[in-house]
Amino acid sequence: MKQPLIALALAGLMTTASLAVADEQERVDHFEAKSSETLVEAVANFTEYNEKLAAILEKDELSDEDMGNIHQLSYTIEEALAKIHTDLENVAATLEEVHIGSETGDYEGVKANGDAYLKTAWTVVR
């Protein structure tokens, strides 16, 4: 009784693996993202490429060309978002240092960490 179940399970796994490979082969070509090495670049790319995406999505109906353009845009948006995410995680830790420093009376630490925090924060919101 166990052998048929094992055979069935293996057949299911092989089918799933085959579908995954086929899905990967059927996917569209990949594109190179515009570089977002700094937070300034990432915010600029994020803004520019989201505006391009919004313009396409304003259409009542999307064409095949629109879908291709969205696919291509998404690479740069994803790279920019990853850089922003990493830098915001780091700035959250810096803000926590400001918070703790304000509780413990660390005037120099609050000043230094506060300046570093604001430098990153202003880059994102301005």
Residue pairs with C-beta under 8 A, 6 or more apart in sequence:
28 68
28 71
30 75
31 71
31 72
31 75
32 75
33 75
33 76
33 78
33 79
33 80
34 45
34 49
34 76
34 79
34 80
35 41
35 79
36 42
36 45
36 46
36 76
36 79
36 80
36 82
36 83
37 83
38 83
39 83
39 84
39 87
39 120
39 123
39 124
40 123
41 80
41 83
42 79
42 80
42 81
42 83
42 84
42 87
43 80
43 84
43 123
43 124
45 76
45 77
45 79
45 80
46 77
46 80
46 81
46 84
49 73
49 76
49 77
49 80
50 77
52 69
52 73
53 70
53 73
53 74
53 77
56 62
56 66
56 69
56 70
56 73
57 70
59 66
62 70
84 124
87 120
88 120
88 124
90 120
91 116
91 117
91 120
91 121
94 113
94 116
94 117
94 120
95 113
95 117
97 109
97 113
98 109
98 110
98 113
98 114
98 117
100 106
101 107
101 109
101 110
101 113
102 110
